[in-house]
Amino acid sequence: MGRLFDARESLARIVLLNLAGLGYLFFGTQHAPPTTQWILAGFAFAAGLGLHRWPLVNLVTQAALLAIAICLIDDITINQVGASWALLELTMRARRPRTIWLGAGLLAAVDLIDPIGDPLPRFLSGVFGLLLEVGIPLLLGLVIRTTRELARQAQQRAAEEQRRRESESRAARADERSAIARELHDVVAHHVASMVLRVGVARHVLTDLDPRVGEVFDDVHGTGTAALADLRRLVAVLRQPDGVRGDAALTAIEPSALPAALGAAVDRSRQAGVTVEADIDPAIGSLDAVRGLAVLRLTQESLTNVAKHAGTSAQARLSVSVVDGAVHWEVVDNGRGWLPTPVPSGGGHGITGMRERVEVLGGRLEAGPTGTGWRVRTVLPASSSPSGTPATSAERTPAAAPPGPRTAESA
């Protein structure tokens, strides 16, 4: 029903009006309409259909037909309704109010032709009819026009409010990025740089170390140097996100380098004492850069959590495979270790960050206890899959709360 009063649906309205007029001619009169009435009605129907795109021309034509009908026939209902409807269309669609009032004045002048020169009672009846034939379509058209204008203004205000909120949100995010960048640069990066420097000095001074200790020093120094470089790039992104948006080191990884990067992550966990069994599909070298980076970050975080929460004597298994373009990833451990550091009472952000990274790519992360150990797994849909579509039924199952101090958010 709402579309019937849409300015773009004038053809549908005039078709319904013509059908109603035909019904009146066939069934609404006591006697058969004369030929002249049929001819004038036919012209009115044709004018309505042919001129529905030009409401002013249609009104002038319908008013002329009404004037002719007043002079030639007694039953002028069809032409009256046609002229009144033409005024309604003009009121709804005219761009300038002046056009509306000129059209209303024209129709009023035509309607007053019939009672002019007659006795006063008939003149008053004509004035009353004028209110029905001109006043009602004019009032209804103005109401529809005003309602449509108010709706348009409300939409504009809503759009402006949305733009304002987005602008405020962007400003808030920029302020938050700047604050984080300051903290990273002034606190975290400073401490990491100090650690790297001290390890380097110790490695240089202590020349008679056991080779195994030297390897540990070298590994710590290399890891710290890489972390410092990542922190510096992250600070640059936080301060000028648009200027370094294309930095592949932050946003992606070369697909061909992914197997080696996963192997390095596994080796680092093994050096920490965790026994890691890796089952890595060679097909991951053909992944897109974004999903490749996600797989690498998930692996690094999960293996780090194994060493942190299950202990260095734990056994872990990494499984990465590509099936029909989807990446099936899983890390599971037996939990047979010791807890080297207490879990913070408020929990950590490792699993939260992993879950957010997976959900952005259209998957869902499942993390929870399995027997005596812990399992984290997900399926990253193929690149062509719609965002947010769970890949398997396993991902649609919410993770159960694990017993003890190790929780899904404690990483």
Summary of the structure (lengths in Angstrom):
residues: 411
radius of gyration: 39.6
end to end distance: 57.0
largest distance: 129.5
contacts: 1219
relative contact order: 0.05
helix: 65%
strand: 9%
